[in-house]
Amino acid sequence: MPVDNTIYDRPGDLWWHEDGLLAAIRTLLNPGRMEYLRQVFAGAGIDPATTTVVDIGCGGGLLAEELARLGCRVTGVDPSAASLAVAREHATSGGLEVEYLRGTGEALPFVDAAFDIACCCDVLEHVRDLERVISETSRVLKPGGLYLYDTINRTVRSRLVLIELLQEWSWTRLIPPNLHDWHQFIRPSDLVSIMARHGLRSLGYTGLSPRAGPLELLRLLRLLRRRKQGRLTQVELGRQAAMKLSADTSILYIGHAVRTPARPPGAPGPRTRPPGGRGSRRLRRHGLWLT
């Protein structure tokens, strides 16, 4: 079944309202994302105040606002006019300067080498043409610029949690049918290869997993039942099931890559190392591997 992205065009605030359908992303995923991003910034010596960032598939601006608060100059791009309207209103009400433009990842409305950093989180598993999105991302990055992403791994565990538990089983489902298609989930090795073909050299990735510990599934089930019964808001559900950086990449993983300079004709392509290579000591505790 193809992914149904029309959910993002629904009227109303799906993103910031305490019980908005997508509001849990803010408390479920953003803390782990921002921890990873801060570590990458620190390791690369990046000064947010002098850094231009494009947030590809920005939706209602959940990540774009976090980046703006760091001091980055942020541009968000998304195909959904409804989501962009919510994003603009929320940024304005919070006194944040974020530019929002309508566009798709397959045809980004920017000149070549326009940004220092490109972010694409919770998006790649939704796009129609993954190769084209990665190619366009590489095009708008400056040489030496960084690509930060997270996406869903294609595993038995991701099918159980994200398709069956959250999308199909009536007693636990919280998201609409066909929001995700397991066949569009992306194995890390496949994504690393695609990035390499388009001039993005992987610098590593690590997992994002729940803070629930060894009884993770049972605890998640209890939280989902409480949400179904109206005893938890979306935001509180996300907070209690919040993801952390982890060596476990079986469901979600987050990583970054660098835009390499264009190669002269006939020059050999970039080399990549499979997972398990030597990584930086500071991030190795999360299972991050570096090329």
Secondary structure, DSSP 8 states (H G I E B T S, - for coil): ----GGGGG-SS-SSSSTT-TTTHHHHHTHHHHHHHHHHHHHHHT--GGG-EEEEET-TTTHHHHHHHHHT-EEEEEES-HHHHHHHHHHHHHTT--EEEEE-BTTB-SS-TT-EEEEEEES-GGG-S-HHHHHHHHHHHEEEEEEEEEEEE--SHHHIIIIIIIIII-TTT--S-TTS--GGG---HHHHHHHHHHTTEEEEEEEEEEETTGGGHHHHHHHHHHHHHTTSS-HHHHHHHT-EEEES--SSEEEEEEEE-----TT--------TTS---HHHHTTT-B--
